[in-house]
Amino acid sequence: RDGSIACYGNNDGQAPPDGVAGDFVAIAAGDLHSIALRRDGSIACYGNNDGQAPPDGVAGDFVAIAAGDLHSIALRRDGSIAC
């Protein structure tokens, strides 16, 4: 239980074939993308995101994530959200 994520399936080459290393505590998957919440509150984004999510993820003090068909949302500790 090292907190890394294994990725498989039809991901159009977006997710690393060896998975995503990190200390993750939650994952969410949409139709063609996934997001993952790290223990430090930052978010990793991968998959088909049409250039909307930064490839290096999103820094911040996030506490929860969710993914829908073509969108994602994240809740910050202060109660604000990022979409």
Order of alpha helices (4+ residues) and beta strands (2+ residues): beta-beta-beta-beta-beta-beta
